[in-house]
Amino acid sequence: MMISKKLSFLTFVVSIGLFTTIPVQAEHPDFPSTIQETTVYVDNKAVTTNYISHEGHMYVPALFFKHTGTYVDWLEHEQAVLFRAKEKAITVPAGKPRSNIFDRALGFLRMTDHGKHALFFNEEIFVPLEEVARNLAMVVHYDSVKAKTFITTNIPAPFHSIGKVNTEEKLVALTFDDGPDNIYTPQILDILKEKKAVATFFLVGKEIQTHQDMVRRIVQEGHGLGNHTWQHPNLETLWTEKVREEIKETQLAMEAAVGRQPDLFRPPYGSITKADMALLHEIGLRNILWSVDTLDWSGLTADDILLIVHENISKGGIILQHSFGSKEHVLDGTIEALPKIIDELREEGYTFVTVQTLLEADSLE
């Protein structure tokens, strides 16, 4: 009896053991070069990356491939990197010139003993750019005239990040990241309640766990919620399954606090790869960025924040602020500026809505 292609693919992934712990440092040969920096064009989008040259080949950090839309994970037991893209999954071991390649479309596993292996260098794992890309059915081209490397991934982007919406209405969304806490979040909620304005809070999982009552207050007072990961990491630096864990654990914390999970997500630092976007789509989340960055986290004064808002606001805009301060008094400017932002934008004809409501007004949806 034939096993289905999908089942075969899953059996391959499970059988090699998926782990997301940090790779064990292995011995490596002396490299002819140190780490350098270059720009690789992925589907014509510039991606800056470190690289090393080894035996005439360009090696990039394994996590670089997340920019191509490939899921990238570390297999502890195998001491290998696992790449998953569309119908293909491949493993590239560290220190062994052997690769396993599974093609779901064709339904077979192929092993090669002549491939290049992954290398550890400066506590980072590097893989051969050209070999991995081609094994994933991507097209790699080096333009000797421009001295640039181009990759055509053949992997469509599932959807795009949202920084503002297209609407003829003067709608604007206030958003607050990194909370909740018991210092700034309650002050922000008091101001919003007094001004009868709504906002959307992108919350960090570990803070939700500590301040469940504050999360419940946010919901009870009519504000929106969004997922901002569990520990606020830079997603570009994480294996795919670790990203999934950061998101899912935060979703569960939300549900434990208020009985529901949001469908909005905002990446810490606004940093996200094509693979992370695909994962969000798989989970059912929309990626929300911003059109106005108040830079309030840096300790700006209220006047500085107001100036940024007025210079950058437009219909359908999303304003980024914060509701958790890592340093004492760092968000004092946020608290002072908030009532003025509400009053002055209302005088200009703006209405404050949650991000969810703003998305419903998008004329391109």
C-alpha positions as CSV (number, residue, x, y, z in Angstrom):
1,M,0.0,0.0,0.0
2,M,1.4,3.4,-0.9
3,I,1.9,6.1,1.7
4,S,0.5,9.5,0.9
5,K,3.0,12.2,-0.1
6,K,1.9,14.4,2.7
7,L,2.3,11.7,5.3
8,S,5.7,10.8,3.9
9,F,6.8,14.4,4.2
10,L,5.6,14.6,7.8
11,T,7.2,11.3,8.6
12,F,10.5,12.6,7.3
13,V,10.3,15.7,9.4
14,V,9.3,13.9,12.6
15,S,11.7,11.0,12.1
16,I,14.7,13.3,12.1
17,G,13.6,15.0,15.3
18,L,12.7,18.7,15.4
19,F,14.5,20.6,18.2
20,T,15.1,24.3,18.6
21,T,17.9,24.4,21.2
22,I,21.2,26.2,20.5
23,P,23.6,24.2,18.3
24,V,26.6,22.6,20.1
25,Q,29.8,24.3,19.1
26,A,31.8,22.0,16.9
27,E,35.4,22.1,15.8
28,H,35.9,23.7,12.4
29,P,38.8,24.1,10.1
30,D,40.8,27.3,9.7
31,F,38.8,29.6,7.3
32,P,40.5,31.6,4.6
33,S,38.5,34.6,5.5
34,T,36.8,36.3,8.4
35,I,33.2,37.3,8.6
36,Q,32.3,39.9,6.0
37,E,29.0,41.7,5.1
38,T,27.2,41.8,1.7
39,T,23.8,42.4,0.2
40,V,21.9,39.5,-1.5
41,Y,18.8,40.3,-3.5
42,V,16.0,38.0,-2.6
43,D,13.2,38.3,-5.2
44,N,14.7,41.8,-5.9
45,K,14.6,42.8,-2.2
46,A,17.9,43.8,-0.7
47,V,18.9,41.6,2.3
48,T,22.1,42.5,4.2
49,T,23.8,39.4,5.6
50,N,27.1,38.3,7.0
51,Y,29.0,35.6,5.1
52,I,32.3,33.7,5.0
53,S,34.2,32.2,2.1
54,H,35.2,28.6,2.4
55,E,36.8,26.5,-0.3
56,G,35.7,29.0,-3.0
57,H,32.1,29.0,-1.9
58,M,29.9,31.6,-0.1
59,Y,28.5,30.5,3.2
60,V,25.7,32.5,4.9
61,P,24.1,32.2,8.3
62,A,21.4,29.4,8.2
63,L,18.8,31.9,9.4
64,F,19.4,34.0,6.3
65,F,17.1,31.6,4.4
66,K,14.1,32.8,6.5
67,H,14.3,35.8,4.2
68,T,13.5,33.5,1.2
69,G,10.3,32.2,2.9
70,T,12.0,29.0,4.1
71,Y,11.3,27.6,7.5
72,V,14.7,27.0,9.2
73,D,15.2,24.9,12.3
74,W,18.0,23.2,14.2
75,L,17.9,19.4,14.8
76,E,19.8,18.8,18.0
77,H,20.0,15.0,17.7
78,E,21.1,15.1,14.1
79,Q,23.4,18.2,14.6
80,A,21.9,19.5,11.3
81,V,19.9,22.4,10.0
82,L,16.4,21.6,8.6
83,F,15.1,23.8,5.7
84,R,11.4,23.5,4.7
85,A,10.1,25.4,1.7
86,K,6.9,24.5,-0.3
87,E,7.2,20.9,-1.4
88,K,10.8,20.3,-0.2
89,A,12.6,19.7,3.1
90,I,16.4,19.2,3.3
91,T,18.8,18.7,6.1
92,V,22.4,20.0,6.1
93,P,24.5,18.4,8.8
94,A,27.4,20.1,10.6
95,G,30.7,18.5,9.9
96,K,29.4,15.8,7.5
97,P,29.3,16.2,3.7
98,R,25.8,14.7,3.5
99,S,22.3,16.1,2.9
100,N,18.8,14.5,3.0
101,I,16.4,16.0,0.5
102,F,12.7,15.2,0.6
103,D,10.5,16.2,-2.3
104,R,6.8,16.0,-1.3
105,A,5.6,16.6,-4.9
106,L,7.5,13.5,-6.1
107,G,7.1,11.6,-2.8
108,F,10.6,10.4,-2.3
109,L,13.7,10.9,-0.1
110,R,17.1,11.4,-1.6
111,M,20.4,11.3,0.2
112,T,23.6,12.8,-1.1
113,D,27.1,12.1,0.2
114,H,28.9,14.8,-1.8
115,G,27.1,17.9,-0.5
116,K,28.8,20.6,1.5
117,H,28.2,20.6,5.2
118,A,27.3,23.3,7.6
119,L,30.0,25.2,9.5
120,F,30.2,26.7,12.9
121,F,32.0,30.0,13.1
122,N,32.0,32.6,15.8
123,E,29.1,30.7,17.6
124,E,27.0,31.0,14.4
125,I,26.1,28.2,11.9
126,F,26.8,28.9,8.2
127,V,25.5,27.0,5.2
128,P,26.5,27.0,1.5
129,L,24.3,29.6,-0.1
130,E,24.1,28.3,-3.6
131,E,23.8,24.6,-2.8
132,V,21.0,25.1,-0.2
133,A,19.1,27.5,-2.5
134,R,19.2,25.2,-5.5
135,N,18.2,22.1,-3.4
136,L,15.1,24.2,-2.4
137,A,14.3,24.7,-6.1
138,M,15.4,28.4,-6.1
139,V,17.4,30.1,-8.8
140,V,20.7,31.7,-7.9
141,H,22.5,34.1,-10.1
142,Y,25.7,36.1,-9.6
143,D,26.0,39.2,-11.7
144,S,29.7,39.7,-12.2
145,V,29.2,43.2,-13.7
146,K,27.2,44.4,-10.7
147,A,29.1,42.1,-8.3
148,K,25.7,41.1,-6.8
149,T,24.0,37.9,-6.0
150,F,20.3,37.4,-6.9
151,I,18.0,34.7,-5.6
152,T,14.6,33.9,-7.2
153,T,12.8,31.9,-4.6
154,N,9.6,30.9,-6.4
155,I,7.9,31.2,-3.0
156,P,5.0,33.7,-3.1
157,A,4.5,36.0,-0.1
158,P,1.3,35.0,1.7
159,F,0.4,38.6,2.5
160,H,1.9,41.9,3.4
161,S,2.4,43.9,6.6
162,I,0.0,46.6,7.3
163,G,1.3,50.1,8.2
164,K,-1.8,52.1,7.5
165,V,-5.1,51.5,5.6
166,N,-6.6,53.2,2.6
167,T,-9.6,55.1,3.6
168,E,-11.2,58.5,2.8
169,E,-12.4,58.8,6.4
170,K,-10.2,60.6,8.9
171,L,-9.7,57.5,11.1
172,V,-6.6,56.9,13.2
173,A,-5.5,54.1,15.5
174,L,-3.5,54.6,18.7
175,T,-1.4,51.6,19.5
176,F,0.7,50.7,22.6
177,D,3.4,48.1,22.7
178,D,5.3,46.0,25.3
179,G,2.9,46.0,28.2
180,P,1.0,45.6,30.2
181,D,2.6,46.9,33.4
182,N,1.3,48.5,36.6
183,I,2.9,51.9,36.1
184,Y,2.3,53.3,32.6
185,T,-0.5,51.0,31.3
186,P,-3.0,52.2,34.0
187,Q,-2.2,55.8,33.4
188,I,-2.8,55.4,29.6
189,L,-6.1,53.6,30.3
190,D,-7.2,56.4,32.6
191,I,-6.5,59.0,29.9
192,L,-8.3,57.0,27.2
193,K,-11.3,56.6,29.5
194,E,-11.4,60.3,30.3
195,K,-11.1,61.2,26.7
196,K,-13.5,58.5,25.5
197,A,-11.0,57.2,23.0
198,V,-10.1,53.7,22.1
199,A,-6.7,52.1,21.3
200,T,-5.1,48.8,20.6
201,F,-2.5,47.2,22.9
202,F,0.1,44.8,21.6
203,L,1.0,42.8,24.6
204,V,4.0,40.7,25.6
205,G,3.2,37.2,26.9
206,K,5.3,37.2,30.1
207,E,3.8,40.6,31.1
208,I,0.3,39.2,30.4
209,Q,1.0,36.4,32.8
210,T,2.1,38.9,35.5
211,H,-0.7,41.5,34.9
212,Q,-3.8,39.5,34.0
213,D,-6.1,42.0,35.7
214,M,-4.7,44.8,33.5
215,V,-5.4,42.8,30.4
216,R,-8.9,42.3,31.5
217,R,-9.3,46.0,32.1
218,I,-8.0,46.8,28.6
219,V,-10.8,44.5,27.1
220,Q,-13.5,45.7,29.5
221,E,-12.9,49.3,28.5
222,G,-13.3,48.6,24.8
223,H,-9.8,48.5,23.5
224,G,-8.2,46.0,21.1
225,L,-5.6,43.4,21.7
226,G,-2.6,42.2,19.6
227,N,0.2,39.6,20.1
228,H,3.7,41.0,20.6
229,T,5.5,37.7,21.4
230,W,6.3,36.1,24.7
231,Q,9.7,37.7,25.5
232,H,10.1,40.4,22.8
233,P,12.9,38.9,20.8
234,N,14.1,39.9,17.3
235,L,12.3,37.2,15.2
236,E,15.1,37.3,12.5
237,T,17.4,35.7,15.0
238,L,15.1,32.8,16.0
239,W,14.6,29.3,14.5
240,T,11.1,29.0,13.0
241,E,9.8,26.7,15.7
242,K,11.0,29.1,18.4
243,V,9.0,31.9,16.6
244,R,6.0,29.6,16.6
245,E,6.4,29.0,20.3
246,E,6.8,32.7,21.1
247,I,3.5,33.4,19.3
248,K,1.4,30.5,20.4
249,E,2.4,30.8,24.1
250,T,1.3,34.5,24.0
251,Q,-2.0,33.5,22.3
252,L,-2.6,31.0,25.1
253,A,-1.8,33.6,27.8
254,M,-4.3,36.0,26.2
255,E,-7.0,33.3,26.2
256,A,-6.3,32.5,29.8
257,A,-6.6,36.2,30.8
258,V,-9.7,37.2,28.7
259,G,-11.1,34.1,27.1
260,R,-10.1,34.8,23.5
261,Q,-7.1,35.1,21.2
262,P,-6.4,38.1,19.0
263,D,-5.9,37.9,15.2
264,L,-3.4,40.8,15.2
265,F,0.4,40.6,15.6
266,R,3.2,43.1,15.8
267,P,6.9,41.9,15.6
268,P,9.3,43.4,18.2
269,Y,11.3,46.2,16.6
270,G,9.2,45.8,13.4
271,S,11.7,43.0,12.4
272,I,10.2,40.1,10.4
273,T,11.2,37.8,7.6
274,K,9.3,36.3,4.8
275,A,9.2,32.9,6.6
276,D,7.9,34.6,9.8
277,M,5.1,36.2,7.6
278,A,4.3,32.8,6.2
279,L,4.1,31.4,9.8
280,L,1.7,34.2,10.8
281,H,-0.5,33.4,7.9
282,E,-0.5,29.7,8.9
283,I,-1.5,30.6,12.4
284,G,-4.1,33.1,11.3
285,L,-2.6,36.4,12.3
286,R,-2.2,39.7,10.5
287,N,1.0,41.6,10.8
288,I,0.5,45.2,12.0
289,L,3.2,47.8,11.7
290,W,2.7,51.6,11.9
291,S,2.8,54.8,9.9
292,V,3.8,57.1,12.8
293,D,6.7,56.1,15.1
294,T,6.7,58.5,18.1
295,L,10.1,57.1,19.3
296,D,8.6,57.5,22.8
297,W,10.7,54.6,24.1
298,S,13.8,56.8,23.8
299,G,12.5,59.2,26.4
300,L,11.4,62.0,24.1
301,T,9.5,64.9,25.6
302,A,5.8,65.4,25.0
303,D,6.5,68.3,22.6
304,D,8.8,66.1,20.5
305,I,6.2,63.3,20.4
306,L,3.5,65.8,19.3
307,L,5.7,67.2,16.6
308,I,6.3,63.7,15.2
309,V,2.6,62.9,15.2
310,H,1.5,66.1,13.5
311,E,4.3,65.8,10.8
312,N,3.4,62.2,9.9
313,I,-0.4,61.7,10.6
314,S,-2.7,61.0,7.7
315,K,-6.0,59.2,7.1
316,G,-5.9,55.6,8.1
317,G,-2.7,56.1,10.1
318,I,-1.4,53.9,12.9
319,I,0.5,55.6,15.7
320,L,3.1,53.6,17.6
321,Q,3.6,54.3,21.3
322,H,4.5,52.1,24.3
323,S,2.8,51.1,27.6
324,F,5.8,49.5,29.3
325,G,8.9,51.4,30.3
326,S,12.2,49.6,30.9
327,K,13.6,52.6,32.6
328,E,12.1,54.9,35.2
329,H,10.4,58.0,33.7
330,V,11.3,56.9,30.1
331,L,7.6,57.1,29.1
332,D,6.7,60.2,31.0
333,G,6.6,62.0,27.6
334,T,4.0,59.5,26.4
335,I,1.7,60.2,29.3
336,E,2.0,63.9,28.9
337,A,1.5,63.9,25.2
338,L,-1.4,61.4,24.9
339,P,-4.3,63.7,26.0
340,K,-2.9,66.4,23.7
341,I,-2.6,64.0,20.8
342,I,-6.3,63.1,21.2
343,D,-7.5,66.6,21.6
344,E,-5.5,68.1,18.8
345,L,-6.2,65.4,16.2
346,R,-9.9,65.5,17.1
347,E,-9.8,69.3,16.3
348,E,-8.4,68.3,12.9
349,G,-11.4,66.0,12.4
350,Y,-9.9,62.6,13.2
351,T,-11.7,59.8,14.9
352,F,-9.9,57.3,17.1
353,V,-10.7,53.6,16.4
354,T,-9.1,50.2,17.2
355,V,-6.9,48.6,14.6
356,Q,-9.6,46.0,14.0
357,T,-12.1,48.7,13.1
358,L,-9.5,50.5,11.0
359,L,-8.9,47.4,8.9
360,E,-12.6,47.1,8.3
361,A,-12.5,50.5,6.7
362,D,-9.7,49.7,4.3
363,S,-11.1,50.5,0.8
364,L,-8.6,48.0,-0.8
365,E,-9.8,45.0,1.2
